[in-house]
Amino acid sequence: MTTHQLDGSGMACIHLTPRVKHAITDIAAGDILEVHADDPAAREGIPSWCRLTGNPLLGSTEHDTNNSTFTIQKKDQS
């Protein structure tokens, strides 16, 4: 299992979720994508995207009023 990083700093959530989709497509099933975001809307948008796509949200951390980190595992393709 490998951890990959996606820096979404400066991106509105509406632009970030397509980047997450692209990044997760390029990694192996079971790998981790760590997403860094500074749009407070990502706190609702990223978990919603995970629920819709079936990619488990392993955790999220709110660092301050804007900055968050999300840990997403790519779902198995089985």
mmCIF file as gemmi writes it, N, C-alpha and C atoms, coordinates in Angstrom:
data_model
loop_
_atom_site.group_PDB
_atom_site.id
_atom_site.type_symbol
_atom_site.label_atom_id
_atom_site.label_alt_id
_atom_site.label_comp_id
_atom_site.label_asym_id
_atom_site.label_entity_id
_atom_site.label_seq_id
_atom_site.pdbx_PDB_ins_code
_atom_site.Cartn_x
_atom_site.Cartn_y
_atom_site.Cartn_z
_atom_site.occupancy
_atom_site.B_iso_or_equiv
_atom_site.pdbx_formal_charge
_atom_site.auth_seq_id
_atom_site.auth_asym_id
_atom_site.pdbx_PDB_model_num
ATOM 1 N N . MET Axp A 1 ? 0.847 -1.17 0 1 0 ? 1 A 1
ATOM 2 C CA . MET Axp A 1 ? 0 0 0 1 0 ? 1 A 1
ATOM 3 C C . MET Axp A 1 ? 0.897 1.238 0 1 0 ? 1 A 1
ATOM 4 N N . THR Axp A 2 ? 0.578 2.157 -0.89 1 0 ? 2 A 1
ATOM 5 C CA . THR Axp A 2 ? 1.354 3.375 -1.055 1 0 ? 2 A 1
ATOM 6 C C . THR Axp A 2 ? 0.456 4.575 -0.769 1 0 ? 2 A 1
ATOM 7 N N . THR Axp A 3 ? 1.045 5.624 -0.191 1 0 ? 3 A 1
ATOM 8 C CA . THR Axp A 3 ? 0.307 6.86 0.047 1 0 ? 3 A 1
ATOM 9 C C . THR Axp A 3 ? 0.718 7.89 -0.994 1 0 ? 3 A 1
ATOM 10 N N . HIS Axp A 4 ? -0.274 8.505 -1.616 1 0 ? 4 A 1
ATOM 11 C CA . HIS Axp A 4 ? -0.07 9.534 -2.631 1 0 ? 4 A 1
ATOM 12 C C . HIS Axp A 4 ? -0.617 10.848 -2.088 1 0 ? 4 A 1
ATOM 13 N N . GLN Axp A 5 ? -0.085 11.956 -2.558 1 0 ? 5 A 1
ATOM 14 C CA . GLN Axp A 5 ? -0.469 13.276 -2.078 1 0 ? 5 A 1
ATOM 15 C C . GLN Axp A 5 ? -1.161 14.072 -3.18 1 0 ? 5 A 1
ATOM 16 N N . LEU Axp A 6 ? -2.165 14.842 -2.804 1 0 ? 6 A 1
ATOM 17 C CA . LEU Axp A 6 ? -2.807 15.794 -3.707 1 0 ? 6 A 1
ATOM 18 C C . LEU Axp A 6 ? -2.943 17.11 -2.962 1 0 ? 6 A 1
ATOM 19 N N . ASP Axp A 7 ? -2.275 18.134 -3.449 1 0 ? 7 A 1
ATOM 20 C CA . ASP Axp A 7 ? -2.349 19.461 -2.841 1 0 ? 7 A 1
ATOM 21 C C . ASP Axp A 7 ? -3.443 20.254 -3.551 1 0 ? 7 A 1
ATOM 22 N N . GLY Axp A 8 ? -4.541 20.451 -2.859 1 0 ? 8 A 1
ATOM 23 C CA . GLY Axp A 8 ? -5.658 21.202 -3.413 1 0 ? 8 A 1
ATOM 24 C C . GLY Axp A 8 ? -5.712 22.633 -2.916 1 0 ? 8 A 1
ATOM 25 N N . SER Axp A 9 ? -4.589 23.14 -2.433 1 0 ? 9 A 1
ATOM 26 C CA . SER Axp A 9 ? -4.543 24.512 -1.921 1 0 ? 9 A 1
ATOM 27 C C . SER Axp A 9 ? -4.927 25.494 -3.016 1 0 ? 9 A 1
ATOM 28 N N . GLY Axp A 10 ? -5.78 26.436 -2.658 1 0 ? 10 A 1
ATOM 29 C CA . GLY Axp A 10 ? -6.2 27.464 -3.602 1 0 ? 10 A 1
ATOM 30 C C . GLY Axp A 10 ? -7.328 27.029 -4.52 1 0 ? 10 A 1
ATOM 31 N N . MET Axp A 11 ? -7.79 25.784 -4.394 1 0 ? 11 A 1
ATOM 32 C CA . MET Axp A 11 ? -8.856 25.275 -5.252 1 0 ? 11 A 1
ATOM 33 C C . MET Axp A 11 ? -10.186 25.279 -4.527 1 0 ? 11 A 1
ATOM 34 N N . ALA Axp A 12 ? -11.213 25.773 -5.203 1 0 ? 12 A 1
ATOM 35 C CA . ALA Axp A 12 ? -12.563 25.643 -4.673 1 0 ? 12 A 1
ATOM 36 C C . ALA Axp A 12 ? -12.947 24.173 -4.761 1 0 ? 12 A 1
ATOM 37 N N . CYS Axp A 13 ? -13.803 23.747 -3.857 1 0 ? 13 A 1
ATOM 38 C CA . CYS Axp A 13 ? -14.194 22.338 -3.804 1 0 ? 13 A 1
ATOM 39 C C . CYS Axp A 13 ? -14.764 21.86 -5.139 1 0 ? 13 A 1
ATOM 40 N N . ILE Axp A 14 ? -15.462 22.709 -5.836 1 0 ? 14 A 1
ATOM 41 C CA . ILE Axp A 14 ? -16.051 22.33 -7.119 1 0 ? 14 A 1
ATOM 42 C C . ILE Axp A 14 ? -14.978 21.934 -8.144 1 0 ? 14 A 1
ATOM 43 N N . HIS Axp A 15 ? -13.779 22.462 -7.994 1 0 ? 15 A 1
ATOM 44 C CA . HIS Axp A 15 ? -12.661 22.107 -8.868 1 0 ? 15 A 1
ATOM 45 C C . HIS Axp A 15 ? -11.804 20.997 -8.257 1 0 ? 15 A 1
ATOM 46 N N . LEU Axp A 16 ? -11.87 20.878 -6.946 1 0 ? 16 A 1
ATOM 47 C CA . LEU Axp A 16 ? -11.046 19.89 -6.251 1 0 ? 16 A 1
ATOM 48 C C . LEU Axp A 16 ? -11.558 18.47 -6.456 1 0 ? 16 A 1
ATOM 49 N N . THR Axp A 17 ? -12.862 18.254 -6.374 1 0 ? 17 A 1
ATOM 50 C CA . THR Axp A 17 ? -13.37 16.888 -6.49 1 0 ? 17 A 1
ATOM 51 C C . THR Axp A 17 ? -13.05 16.241 -7.838 1 0 ? 17 A 1
ATOM 52 N N . PRO Axp A 18 ? -13.096 16.952 -8.973 1 0 ? 18 A 1
ATOM 53 C CA . PRO Axp A 18 ? -12.639 16.315 -10.214 1 0 ? 18 A 1
ATOM 54 C C . PRO Axp A 18 ? -11.151 15.952 -10.182 1 0 ? 18 A 1
ATOM 55 N N . ARG Axp A 19 ? -10.346 16.764 -9.5 1 0 ? 19 A 1
ATOM 56 C CA . ARG Axp A 19 ? -8.916 16.444 -9.352 1 0 ? 19 A 1
ATOM 57 C C . ARG Axp A 19 ? -8.728 15.207 -8.499 1 0 ? 19 A 1
ATOM 58 N N . VAL Axp A 20 ? -9.546 15.064 -7.454 1 0 ? 20 A 1
ATOM 59 C CA . VAL Axp A 20 ? -9.494 13.869 -6.614 1 0 ? 20 A 1
ATOM 60 C C . VAL Axp A 20 ? -9.84 12.647 -7.46 1 0 ? 20 A 1
ATOM 61 N N . LYS Axp A 21 ? -10.896 12.756 -8.26 1 0 ? 21 A 1
ATOM 62 C CA . LYS Axp A 21 ? -11.299 11.647 -9.124 1 0 ? 21 A 1
ATOM 63 C C . LYS Axp A 21 ? -10.166 11.243 -10.061 1 0 ? 21 A 1
ATOM 64 N N . HIS Axp A 22 ? -9.526 12.222 -10.676 1 0 ? 22 A 1
ATOM 65 C CA . HIS Axp A 22 ? -8.416 11.941 -11.584 1 0 ? 22 A 1
ATOM 66 C C . HIS Axp A 22 ? -7.249 11.287 -10.842 1 0 ? 22 A 1
ATOM 67 N N . ALA Axp A 23 ? -6.912 11.826 -9.683 1 0 ? 23 A 1
ATOM 68 C CA . ALA Axp A 23 ? -5.78 11.296 -8.915 1 0 ? 23 A 1
ATOM 69 C C . ALA Axp A 23 ? -6.046 9.87 -8.445 1 0 ? 23 A 1
ATOM 70 N N . ILE Axp A 24 ? -7.26 9.588 -8.014 1 0 ? 24 A 1
ATOM 71 C CA . ILE Axp A 24 ? -7.559 8.25 -7.495 1 0 ? 24 A 1
ATOM 72 C C . ILE Axp A 24 ? -7.622 7.226 -8.62 1 0 ? 24 A 1
ATOM 73 N N . THR Axp A 25 ? -7.957 7.672 -9.826 1 0 ? 25 A 1
ATOM 74 C CA . THR Axp A 25 ? -7.976 6.781 -10.985 1 0 ? 25 A 1
ATOM 75 C C . THR Axp A 25 ? -6.576 6.268 -11.297 1 0 ? 25 A 1
ATOM 76 N N . ASP Axp A 26 ? -5.575 7.094 -11.024 1 0 ? 26 A 1
ATOM 77 C CA . ASP Axp A 26 ? -4.19 6.774 -11.379 1 0 ? 26 A 1
ATOM 78 C C . ASP Axp A 26 ? -3.447 5.948 -10.335 1 0 ? 26 A 1
ATOM 79 N N . ILE Axp A 27 ? -4.109 5.578 -9.223 1 0 ? 27 A 1
ATOM 80 C CA . ILE Axp A 27 ? -3.415 4.8 -8.2 1 0 ? 27 A 1
ATOM 81 C C . ILE Axp A 27 ? -4.017 3.397 -8.112 1 0 ? 27 A 1
ATOM 82 N N . ALA Axp A 28 ? -3.311 2.499 -7.466 1 0 ? 28 A 1
ATOM 83 C CA . ALA Axp A 28 ? -3.751 1.102 -7.354 1 0 ? 28 A 1
ATOM 84 C C . ALA Axp A 28 ? -4.825 0.959 -6.276 1 0 ? 28 A 1
ATOM 85 N N . ALA Axp A 29 ? -5.704 -0.023 -6.472 1 0 ? 29 A 1
ATOM 86 C CA . ALA Axp A 29 ? -6.722 -0.338 -5.461 1 0 ? 29 A 1
ATOM 87 C C . ALA Axp A 29 ? -6.039 -0.605 -4.122 1 0 ? 29 A 1
ATOM 88 N N . GLY Axp A 30 ? -6.591 -0.037 -3.074 1 0 ? 30 A 1
ATOM 89 C CA . GLY Axp A 30 ? -6.028 -0.193 -1.73 1 0 ? 30 A 1
ATOM 90 C C . GLY Axp A 30 ? -5.047 0.894 -1.35 1 0 ? 30 A 1
ATOM 91 N N . ASP Axp A 31 ? -4.513 1.62 -2.35 1 0 ? 31 A 1
ATOM 92 C CA . ASP Axp A 31 ? -3.597 2.721 -2.05 1 0 ? 31 A 1
ATOM 93 C C . ASP Axp A 31 ? -4.361 3.868 -1.397 1 0 ? 31 A 1
ATOM 94 N N . ILE Axp A 32 ? -3.606 4.773 -0.794 1 0 ? 32 A 1
ATOM 95 C CA . ILE Axp A 32 ? -4.162 5.901 -0.051 1 0 ? 32 A 1
ATOM 96 C C . ILE Axp A 32 ? -3.882 7.19 -0.81 1 0 ? 32 A 1
ATOM 97 N N . LEU Axp A 33 ? -4.892 8.051 -0.857 1 0 ? 33 A 1
ATOM 98 C CA . LEU Axp A 33 ? -4.731 9.399 -1.395 1 0 ? 33 A 1
ATOM 99 C C . LEU Axp A 33 ? -4.959 10.377 -0.253 1 0 ? 33 A 1
ATOM 100 N N . GLU Axp A 34 ? -3.938 11.162 0.048 1 0 ? 34 A 1
ATOM 101 C CA . GLU Axp A 34 ? -4.033 12.181 1.089 1 0 ? 34 A 1
ATOM 102 C C . GLU Axp A 34 ? -4.253 13.523 0.402 1 0 ? 34 A 1
ATOM 103 N N . VAL Axp A 35 ? -5.393 14.138 0.679 1 0 ? 35 A 1
ATOM 104 C CA . VAL Axp A 35 ? -5.784 15.377 0.015 1 0 ? 35 A 1
ATOM 105 C C . VAL Axp A 35 ? -5.693 16.532 1.003 1 0 ? 35 A 1
ATOM 106 N N . HIS Axp A 36 ? -4.972 17.57 0.615 1 0 ? 36 A 1
ATOM 107 C CA . HIS Axp A 36 ? -4.851 18.777 1.424 1 0 ? 36 A 1
ATOM 108 C C . HIS Axp A 36 ? -5.689 19.865 0.763 1 0 ? 36 A 1
ATOM 109 N N . ALA Axp A 37 ? -6.598 20.48 1.525 1 0 ? 37 A 1
ATOM 110 C CA . ALA Axp A 37 ? -7.507 21.482 0.982 1 0 ? 37 A 1
ATOM 111 C C . ALA Axp A 37 ? -7.601 22.682 1.917 1 0 ? 37 A 1
ATOM 112 N N . ASP Axp A 38 ? -7.811 23.861 1.312 1 0 ? 38 A 1
ATOM 113 C CA . ASP Axp A 38 ? -7.996 25.056 2.127 1 0 ? 38 A 1
ATOM 114 C C . ASP Axp A 38 ? -9.351 25.727 1.872 1 0 ? 38 A 1
ATOM 115 N N . ASP Axp A 39 ? -10.249 25.015 1.21 1 0 ? 39 A 1
ATOM 116 C CA . ASP Axp A 39 ? -11.61 25.494 1.023 1 0 ? 39 A 1
ATOM 117 C C . ASP Axp A 39 ? -12.495 24.824 2.069 1 0 ? 39 A 1
ATOM 118 N N . PRO Axp A 40 ? -13.116 25.588 2.964 1 0 ? 40 A 1
ATOM 119 C CA . PRO Axp A 40 ? -13.963 24.978 3.992 1 0 ? 40 A 1
ATOM 120 C C . PRO Axp A 40 ? -15.077 24.101 3.411 1 0 ? 40 A 1
ATOM 121 N N . ALA Axp A 41 ? -15.521 24.363 2.19 1 0 ? 41 A 1
ATOM 122 C CA . ALA Axp A 41 ? -16.574 23.553 1.566 1 0 ? 41 A 1
ATOM 123 C C . ALA Axp A 41 ? -16.112 22.123 1.325 1 0 ? 41 A 1
ATOM 124 N N . ALA Axp A 42 ? -14.81 21.904 1.264 1 0 ? 42 A 1
ATOM 125 C CA . ALA Axp A 42 ? -14.276 20.55 1.062 1 0 ? 42 A 1
ATOM 126 C C . ALA Axp A 42 ? -14.636 19.641 2.233 1 0 ? 42 A 1
ATOM 127 N N . ARG Axp A 43 ? -14.904 20.211 3.386 1 0 ? 43 A 1
ATOM 128 C CA . ARG Axp A 43 ? -15.256 19.411 4.568 1 0 ? 43 A 1
ATOM 129 C C . ARG Axp A 43 ? -16.581 18.68 4.386 1 0 ? 43 A 1
ATOM 130 N N . GLU Axp A 44 ? -17.409 19.171 3.5 1 0 ? 44 A 1
ATOM 131 C CA . GLU Axp A 44 ? -18.638 18.464 3.149 1 0 ? 44 A 1
ATOM 132 C C . GLU Axp A 44 ? -18.497 17.781 1.793 1 0 ? 44 A 1
ATOM 133 N N . GLY Axp A 45 ? -17.798 18.442 0.865 1 0 ? 45 A 1
ATOM 134 C CA . GLY Axp A 45 ? -17.692 17.935 -0.498 1 0 ? 45 A 1
ATOM 135 C C . GLY Axp A 45 ? -16.898 16.653 -0.63 1 0 ? 45 A 1
ATOM 136 N N . ILE Axp A 46 ? -15.757 16.559 0.04 1 0 ? 46 A 1
ATOM 137 C CA . ILE Axp A 46 ? -14.915 15.359 -0.079 1 0 ? 46 A 1
ATOM 138 C C . ILE Axp A 46 ? -15.6 14.14 0.552 1 0 ? 46 A 1
ATOM 139 N N . PRO Axp A 47 ? -16.136 14.235 1.778 1 0 ? 47 A 1
ATOM 140 C CA . PRO Axp A 47 ? -16.855 13.073 2.318 1 0 ? 47 A 1
ATOM 141 C C . PRO Axp A 47 ? -18.048 12.656 1.448 1 0 ? 47 A 1
ATOM 142 N N . SER Axp A 48 ? -18.765 13.625 0.889 1 0 ? 48 A 1
ATOM 143 C CA . SER Axp A 48 ? -19.887 13.3 0.002 1 0 ? 48 A 1
ATOM 144 C C . SER Axp A 48 ? -19.401 12.565 -1.236 1 0 ? 48 A 1
ATOM 145 N N . TRP Axp A 49 ? -18.306 13.034 -1.819 1 0 ? 49 A 1
ATOM 146 C CA . TRP Axp A 49 ? -17.735 12.387 -2.998 1 0 ? 49 A 1
ATOM 147 C C . TRP Axp A 49 ? -17.345 10.948 -2.662 1 0 ? 49 A 1
ATOM 148 N N . CYS Axp A 50 ? -16.755 10.744 -1.504 1 0 ? 50 A 1
ATOM 149 C CA . CYS Axp A 50 ? -16.361 9.391 -1.09 1 0 ? 50 A 1
ATOM 150 C C . CYS Axp A 50 ? -17.583 8.479 -0.965 1 0 ? 50 A 1
ATOM 151 N N . ARG Axp A 51 ? -18.643 8.965 -0.348 1 0 ? 51 A 1
ATOM 152 C CA . ARG Axp A 51 ? -19.866 8.16 -0.218 1 0 ? 51 A 1
ATOM 153 C C . ARG Axp A 51 ? -20.442 7.817 -1.587 1 0 ? 51 A 1
ATOM 154 N N . LEU Axp A 52 ? -20.47 8.781 -2.487 1 0 ? 52 A 1
ATOM 155 C CA . LEU Axp A 52 ? -21.032 8.564 -3.821 1 0 ? 52 A 1
ATOM 156 C C . LEU Axp A 52 ? -20.224 7.579 -4.657 1 0 ? 52 A 1
ATOM 157 N N . THR Axp A 53 ? -18.907 7.586 -4.488 1 0 ? 53 A 1
ATOM 158 C CA . THR Axp A 53 ? -18.041 6.747 -5.321 1 0 ? 53 A 1
ATOM 159 C C . THR Axp A 53 ? -17.67 5.424 -4.669 1 0 ? 53 A 1
ATOM 160 N N . GLY Axp A 54 ? -17.914 5.293 -3.365 1 0 ? 54 A 1
ATOM 161 C CA . GLY Axp A 54 ? -17.567 4.054 -2.671 1 0 ? 54 A 1
ATOM 162 C C . GLY Axp A 54 ? -16.119 3.957 -2.255 1 0 ? 54 A 1
ATOM 163 N N . ASN Axp A 55 ? -15.354 5.038 -2.413 1 0 ? 55 A 1
ATOM 164 C CA . ASN Axp A 55 ? -13.96 5.064 -1.939 1 0 ? 55 A 1
ATOM 165 C C . ASN Axp A 55 ? -13.973 5.464 -0.467 1 0 ? 55 A 1
ATOM 166 N N . PRO Axp A 56 ? -13.488 4.59 0.421 1 0 ? 56 A 1
ATOM 167 C CA . PRO Axp A 56 ? -13.582 4.867 1.857 1 0 ? 56 A 1
ATOM 168 C C . PRO Axp A 56 ? -12.784 6.096 2.297 1 0 ? 56 A 1
ATOM 169 N N . LEU Axp A 57 ? -13.451 6.956 3.053 1 0 ? 57 A 1
ATOM 170 C CA . LEU Axp A 57 ? -12.783 8.071 3.714 1 0 ? 57 A 1
ATOM 171 C C . LEU Axp A 57 ? -12.267 7.527 5.036 1 0 ? 57 A 1
ATOM 172 N N . LEU Axp A 58 ? -10.97 7.358 5.147 1 0 ? 58 A 1
ATOM 173 C CA . LEU Axp A 58 ? -10.38 6.769 6.353 1 0 ? 58 A 1
ATOM 174 C C . LEU Axp A 58 ? -10.301 7.765 7.499 1 0 ? 58 A 1
ATOM 175 N N . GLY Axp A 59 ? -10.236 9.044 7.152 1 0 ? 59 A 1
ATOM 176 C CA . GLY Axp A 59 ? -10.163 10.054 8.189 1 0 ? 59 A 1
ATOM 177 C C . GLY Axp A 59 ? -10.048 11.442 7.612 1 0 ? 59 A 1
ATOM 178 N N . SER Axp A 60 ? -10.315 12.415 8.458 1 0 ? 60 A 1
ATOM 179 C CA . SER Axp A 60 ? -10.135 13.81 8.078 1 0 ? 60 A 1
ATOM 180 C C . SER Axp A 60 ? -9.678 14.584 9.298 1 0 ? 60 A 1
ATOM 181 N N . THR Axp A 61 ? -8.876 15.601 9.039 1 0 ? 61 A 1
ATOM 182 C CA . THR Axp A 61 ? -8.353 16.447 10.106 1 0 ? 61 A 1
ATOM 183 C C . THR Axp A 61 ? -8.567 17.898 9.726 1 0 ? 61 A 1
ATOM 184 N N . GLU Axp A 62 ? -9.181 18.656 10.61 1 0 ? 62 A 1
ATOM 185 C CA . GLU Axp A 62 ? -9.334 20.097 10.429 1 0 ? 62 A 1
ATOM 186 C C . GLU Axp A 62 ? -8.184 20.767 11.167 1 0 ? 62 A 1
ATOM 187 N N . HIS Axp A 63 ? -7.315 21.439 10.42 1 0 ? 63 A 1
ATOM 188 C CA . HIS Axp A 63 ? -6.138 22.058 11.026 1 0 ? 63 A 1
ATOM 189 C C . HIS Axp A 63 ? -6.451 23.447 11.588 1 0 ? 63 A 1
ATOM 190 N N . ASP Axp A 64 ? -7.332 24.175 10.924 1 0 ? 64 A 1
ATOM 191 C CA . ASP Axp A 64 ? -7.795 25.483 11.382 1 0 ? 64 A 1
ATOM 192 C C . ASP Axp A 64 ? -9.123 25.762 10.689 1 0 ? 64 A 1
ATOM 193 N N . THR Axp A 65 ? -9.561 27.008 10.63 1 0 ? 65 A 1
ATOM 194 C CA . THR Axp A 65 ? -10.876 27.295 10.073 1 0 ? 65 A 1
ATOM 195 C C . THR Axp A 65 ? -10.989 26.983 8.584 1 0 ? 65 A 1
ATOM 196 N N . ASN Axp A 66 ? -9.887 26.91 7.866 1 0 ? 66 A 1
ATOM 197 C CA . ASN Axp A 66 ? -9.92 26.647 6.427 1 0 ? 66 A 1
ATOM 198 C C . ASN Axp A 66 ? -9.244 25.346 6.021 1 0 ? 66 A 1
ATOM 199 N N . ASN Axp A 67 ? -8.106 25.031 6.585 1 0 ? 67 A 1
ATOM 200 C CA . ASN Axp A 67 ? -7.262 23.93 6.118 1 0 ? 67 A 1
ATOM 201 C C . ASN Axp A 67 ? -7.66 22.578 6.7 1 0 ? 67 A 1
ATOM 202 N N . SER Axp A 68 ? -7.748 21.592 5.787 1 0 ? 68 A 1
ATOM 203 C CA . SER Axp A 68 ? -8.111 20.227 6.177 1 0 ? 68 A 1
ATOM 204 C C . SER Axp A 68 ? -7.277 19.229 5.393 1 0 ? 68 A 1
ATOM 205 N N . THR Axp A 69 ? -7.166 18.038 5.945 1 0 ? 69 A 1
ATOM 206 C CA . THR Axp A 69 ? -6.53 16.914 5.266 1 0 ? 69 A 1
ATOM 207 C C . THR Axp A 69 ? -7.505 15.749 5.295 1 0 ? 69 A 1
ATOM 208 N N . PHE Axp A 70 ? -7.652 15.086 4.146 1 0 ? 70 A 1
ATOM 209 C CA . PHE Axp A 70 ? -8.548 13.949 4.008 1 0 ? 70 A 1
ATOM 210 C C . PHE Axp A 70 ? -7.742 12.737 3.561 1 0 ? 70 A 1
ATOM 211 N N . THR Axp A 71 ? -8.001 11.609 4.167 1 0 ? 71 A 1
ATOM 212 C CA . THR Axp A 71 ? -7.316 10.368 3.831 1 0 ? 71 A 1
ATOM 213 C C . THR Axp A 71 ? -8.328 9.422 3.202 1 0 ? 71 A 1
ATOM 214 N N . ILE Axp A 72 ? -8.128 9.142 1.914 1 0 ? 72 A 1
ATOM 215 C CA . ILE Axp A 72 ? -9.069 8.343 1.13 1 0 ? 72 A 1
ATOM 216 C C . ILE Axp A 72 ? -8.353 7.1 0.636 1 0 ? 72 A 1
ATOM 217 N N . GLN Axp A 73 ? -9.013 5.97 0.757 1 0 ? 73 A 1
ATOM 218 C CA . GLN Axp A 73 ? -8.456 4.722 0.223 1 0 ? 73 A 1
ATOM 219 C C . GLN Axp A 73 ? -9.197 4.372 -1.06 1 0 ? 73 A 1
ATOM 220 N N . LYS Axp A 74 ? -8.444 4.022 -2.101 1 0 ? 74 A 1
ATOM 221 C CA . LYS Axp A 74 ? -9.079 3.615 -3.341 1 0 ? 74 A 1
ATOM 222 C C . LYS Axp A 74 ? -9.757 2.276 -3.134 1 0 ? 74 A 1
ATOM 223 N N . LYS Axp A 75 ? -11.02 2.201 -3.539 1 0 ? 75 A 1
ATOM 224 C CA . LYS Axp A 75 ? -11.788 0.976 -3.346 1 0 ? 75 A 1
ATOM 225 C C . LYS Axp A 75 ? -11.242 -0.157 -4.207 1 0 ? 75 A 1
ATOM 226 N N . ASP Axp A 76 ? -11.502 -1.388 -3.748 1 0 ? 76 A 1
ATOM 227 C CA . ASP Axp A 76 ? -11.167 -2.569 -4.537 1 0 ? 76 A 1
ATOM 228 C C . ASP Axp A 76 ? -12.038 -2.588 -5.771 1 0 ? 76 A 1
ATOM 229 N N . GLN Axp A 77 ? -11.499 -3.091 -6.84 1 0 ? 77 A 1
ATOM 230 C CA . GLN Axp A 77 ? -12.246 -3.159 -8.092 1 0 ? 77 A 1
ATOM 231 C C . GLN Axp A 77 ? -13.063 -4.429 -8.213 1 0 ? 77 A 1
ATOM 232 N N . SER Axp A 78 ? -13.048 -5.29 -7.2 1 0 ? 78 A 1
ATOM 233 C CA . SER Axp A 78 ? -13.766 -6.565 -7.274 1 0 ? 78 A 1
ATOM 234 C C . SER Axp A 78 ? -15.253 -6.434 -7.127 1 0 ? 78 A 1
